Amino acid sequence: MLIKIRMVSLSMILLIIILFVLSGCVGGSYNVGKLIRTNDTGFIMFDRDVGRIEAIKKFSPNLHQKWQTNLLKSRHAGTTEKDTLFDLIESKDGGYIFPGRHSMEYGSATTTYHSWKSTPYVTKFDTNGNLVWRIDEKITGLYKCIGATEADGFLVGGSRHLYFSNQPTKHESIIVRYSNKGKLLWYLDLPTLSSFETAISTKNSVLFLGQEGSDHNLYIDGNLHAVMVASNKKILWEKVYEIGDSDAWKFINKAISTLDGGFVFSGSIGTMKKVSAYIVHIDFAGSLVWKTMLTCEKSDVPVVYDIKQLSDQGFLIVGTDAEGYPKGFIAKISSTGKLLWKKPTMGDDKQQCFQNIEINSDGTITLFGVDIYDENDETIKQIHSIQITESGEKIIVNGTKDL
């Protein structure tokens, strides 16, 4: 029994480390969240400063910050209340729609009484960062990802948290459809799944990807799961994918559509001995085409942030592959899933998280991301871009802006 307790403790420590890295690019006292490309070739970034106040920042194509909207963060009478956002789509009538969670923390970790709960919400901001509407749901849980079809409205995916006396929390996946005005149209509960992490929009349906999981473990003891859902609530297909050991932690953090009509998704998988990044290619019906792993040295935690398919049907990926101050990498994978090459994107003194790949008309490639490094006892955080060739050779540094 003592051995089992020790193993669980070590497992939870590793899980916390992986969650910390996967939550964004970590360095110093800062946490930089998602950097998402928008239709005007600019960016939306979810940022978290030293005080851990979440903010939405909009950048123009030349990396100039156009506006910033801070999210709720308050403390009163021993209670901490805050909002967090995870994903976005651009609405057909203009603006941005975000899924997220509203969390309440009572007491503190050092007091006798301490509890925490979250409720999902979805919100819309216009193109200038002004709030248009917000819908808070009364269930416990969170909205993690969002997609849309050609029909009116959008679909959000996440998890519902069920609490039982003297038992661990149970997680169930949910999919909810709203109109463009924020009206709830239908609700779908999938009790056999733990959580949805990412979504891909198609013409008439949305593909949701997440963890199958066990009853009481959100990321542990399960396989990866995909569900294709039409805008009329019909489930078109469900698939389970076995990646690595069944008792390993599994995360999904990026998915794209492919030129052959299928999908590629990536994430991280970890055990007590090894953590790897995986990349999986499936067809439109969910059948497995291929899967491959990227294993890093020592105990590093690899994370894939973006994937783009090239004209030769191969894939370019960017991410990080080290703990502490993660070191960025760029890699090329063939159309059959074979690793062709992998290169670092920055030296040892900086953490560089490239999160977006842009294929240019002249065949060159631009990478956008965030640098974090220490200079004169101060942590410097910058949004950054470089231009490279298809073989990964750096051509020019395009621009750097302090955050």
C-alpha positions, -999 to +999 in steps of 0.1 A: +000+000+000+029+024+009+044+017-025+012+025-043+007+058-024+043+068-034+037+060-071+005+080-071+022+110-056+050+109-081+025+105-109+006+136-098+038+156-096+046+147-132+011+155-143+012+189-127+045+196-145+030+186-178-001+206-173+020+236-164+040+233-196+009+226-218-009+256-204+014+278-225+051+288-229+065+289-194+095+311-184+104+331-153+072+344-137+052+347-169+028+324-187+020+332-224-011+314-236-024+307-271-014+329-301-042+324-327-042+337-363-072+357-373-088+362-408-073+397-411-038+381-408-034+395-373-035+376-340-055+371-309-034+362-278-045+349-244-020+364-220-013+360-183+009+384-165+027+382-132-005+387-112-021+359-133-048+382-147-061+368-179-062+392-209-072+391-245-048+410-268-053+418-305-023+423-327-021+436-363-002+417-390+029+438-383+027+428-346+014+461-333-010+457-304-044+472-313-063+465-281-064+446-248-093+434-227-087+422-192-108+394-178-124+392-144-100+386-115-111+395-080-105+386-044-129+393-015-137+377+018-113+348+013-127+340-022-108+343-055-130+347-086-116+347-122-124+340-158-103+320-183-107+316-220-093+287-241-102+290-278-120+312-304-138+314-337-146+345-357-183+349-361-200+353-394-215+386-384-181+400-371-163+397-339-148+368-319-166+341-298-147+325-270-154+294-248-141+294-212-148+289-175-156+311-146-139+297-114-144+303-077-118+294-051-128+295-015-102+298+013-066+289+005-045+258+002-030+266+037-063+269+055-085+242+070-113+248+045-104+250+008-126+243-022-128+252-059-154+249-086-159+262-121-188+269-144-187+271-182-194+303-202-193+315-238-188+352-247-186+374-277-164+405-283-165+428-313-135+435-335-125+464-312-125+443-280-159+454-267-182+429-250-212+420-271-228+393-250-220+366-224-238+334-215-230+317-181-243+282-176-253+269-141-236+234-144-202+228-130-175+223-157-159+243-185-160+250-222-126+242-239-130+243-277-153+257-304-162+251-340-189+261-365-206+249-397-223+267-425-256+266-405-263+294-380-245+294-347-216+274-333-208+243-312-187+243-281-171+213-264-159+208-229-166+188-198-191+186-170-179+179-134-201+157-112-196+158-075-205+129-052-201+126-014-168+110-004-160+102-040-136+117-066-151+141-091-164+125-123-159+142-157-183+139-186-179+154-220-205+179-233-213+195-267-236+226-268-249+245-298-257+282-296-270+307-321-248+336-332-268+357-307-259+334-278-292+315-275-288+278-264-302+256-292-293+221-279-272+202-254-255+168-258-241+149-229-215+121-235-210+103-201-184+078-214-158+105-222-139+127-199-132+159-218-130+176-252-098+195-258-099+208-294-123+210-324-122+213-362-149+230-382-161+214-415-189+224-439-218+205-421-202+192-389-176+197-362-150+172-352-144+171-314-112+155-300-105+146-264-096+120-238-117+088-233-105+086-197-117+067-167-146+077-145-126+099-121-094+108-140-095+136-166-062+127-183-052+093-169-060+057-179-077+062-213-073+065-250-080+094-274-115+098-286-130+116-317-166+125-322-180+140-354-213+159-347-236+176-372-253+209-365-286+191-361-272+172-330-267+139-349-235+120-341-220+110-374-193+087-360-172+080-329-137+066-329-111+056-302-074+057-309-048+038-288-017+059-285+010+045-262+002+028-229-034+029-216-023+042-182-003+072-197-014+108-196-027+120-229-034+156-241-046+170-274-036+205-282-037+210-320-057+197-349-060+207-386-078+196-418-056+179-445-055+182-482-069+147-487-101+156-467-089+141-435-074+154-403-042+155-384-040+161-346-012+162-321-005+163-284+016+149-256+017+115-239+035+108-207+044+080-182+067+079-152+096+071-175+090+090-207+071+119-223+066+121-260+047+142-286+025+122-310+010+131-344-020+112-358-035+113-393-071+101-398-094+102-428-128+121-429-146+089-415-122+087-386-102+057-398-065+057-388-041+065-416-009+067-396+006+078-363+041+088-352+059+098-321+085+125-313+105+114-282+128+140-266+159+134-245+160+131-208+127+141-191+118+169-215+081+176-223+076+181-260+046+201-271+034+206-307+018+241-311+010+242-349+010+220-379+008+230-416+006+208-446+030+216-475+025+212-512+045+179-512+018+165-488+042+165-459+038+184-427+057+212-409+054+214-372+066+238-345+067+234-307+089+231-276+108+202-263+123+210-229+112+217-194+121+248-174+129+272-202+114+252-232+135+253-263+116+257-296+119+233-325+107+230-360+104+197-378+093+182-411+072+150-413+066+132-446+031+124-459+034+089-444+043+101-409+081+097-411+103+123-393+125+138-420+144+164-399+141+184-366+159+216-357+161+240-328+148+276-333+167+294-306+199+292-284+201+281-248+195+315-232+160+320-246+127+302-245+110+305-279+075+293-284+066+295-321+028+288-322+018+297-358+031+287-392+023+309-423+030+296-458+039+325-480+032+329-517+069+327-527+073+293-509+090+307-478+075+302-444+069+327-415+068+315-379+051+336-352+055+331-315+068+344-282+103+348-268+109+347-230+144+353-215+161+369-185+181+401-190+196+421-160+175+402-135+143+410-155+122+386-175+117+399-210+086+387-230+083+395-267+061+385-296+084+374-324+085+363-361+111+348-383+111+337-420+125+304-430+129+281-461+110+248-465+141+230-453+140+250-420+169+274-428+165+309-412+163+337-438+154+368-418+141+380-385+109+398-394+100+416-362+100+417-324+076+436-301+078+438-263+047+426-244 
